[in-house]
Amino acid sequence: MPSIPFISRRKAQVALVRCAGMIGARSRMPGSSGFNDASLAPVLERAFSARKIQAVALVINSPGGSPAQCALITARIRHLASRHDIPVCAFVEDIAASGGYWLACSADEVFALDSSIVGSIGVINAGFGFVDALARLGIERRVHATGRHKGMLDSFLPEREEDVAILDAILLDLHAQFVDRVKRSRGARLAANDDDVFSSAIWTGRQAQEMGLIDGIGDAGTVLRERFGSDVRIREFSPARGWLRMRGSTQALWTEDLLERIEARLLFDRYGL
């Protein structure tokens, strides 16, 4: 991947796209707390195709989310960067963990603050088991399905070893895909051994730089002024939030958005943010 050039051209222009919140398929509401490939696609298209743009900056503040959506967004960014021959730089604010860091790896260079949280290169599946609670309440769970794995890992039924083995295999495969994405992006810049880098641990921005997970310390404004001159024009591109779209939203969608925000809050809380 090419590095962003140091230039002093007057009135250089950089497109800035904010990637904030959970990464998942449900993020479609106006003012939603997350994003996905569908919601980000038109923003990225406008940013990369804007006239006189010398670079695209991704400002990331995400605790992660869907591996599939991360892969889709990453592929889109790399395609647009190649098509328009424009370098991409990622700037971590509070956090780029798990899928958030996967997204950062779509950039040619990654920066973070000293106090940013970076890493969590791993995959997780979490849930609850209510079997004993149902028994105490005298409630019987009835499930009728075809195929012996249909309904696997149902929270109201006892776990079966063969179902857990299937889930473990899926998690290992997804983790391998994540590791491959990081290695292809960071390459020789990784300065720590695989056991440490891919342990799902998290680090501060300063620690992440020592490990080669990021390229430098700095916020978007400071780094872009250093790269493109003090008079650089930073043009922010955001999703459209039309009045008709907001008015036409149903109560069910607003309820779904509330649940998404709660889920996002819990995910941020996992990292102490």
Secondary structure, 3 states (H helix, E strand, C coil): CCCCCCCCCCCCEEEEEEEECEECCCCCCCCCCEECHHHHHHHHHHHHHCCCEEEEEEEEEECCECHHHHHHHHHHHHHHHHHHCCCEEEEEEEEEECHHHHHHCCCCEEEECCCCEEECCCCCCCCCCCHHHHHHHCCCCCCCCCCCCCCCCCCCCCCCHHHHHHHHHHHHHHHHHHHHHHHHHHHHHCCCCHHHHCCCCEEEHHHHHHHCCCCEECCHHHHHHHHHCCCCEEEEECCCCCHHHHHCCCHHHHHHHHHHHHHHHHHHHHCCC
